[in-house]
């Protein structure tokens, strides 16, 4: 089913938002936690002497960032001969 009206789309966005569903209403315990992909990406991006091209860096950023937000890439650490990013 797809929400048809603007009001229904907004309601669905709020109700189904991950940020709204982190804790169980019944017990207050966390429903979700950091997944391995998130932790692996954070580690790879911040390891010393690791350089990533644009494709690799944006792929890892996509795992870390929320799908509903736009991530602005920082300036590359190395510009020539090719642009390379690092987490440091």
Secondary structure, 3 states (H helix, E strand, C coil): CCCCCHHHHHHHHHHCCHHHHCECCCCCCECCCCCHHHHHHHHHHHCCCCCECHHHHHHHHHHHCCCCCCCCCCCCCECCCCCEECCC
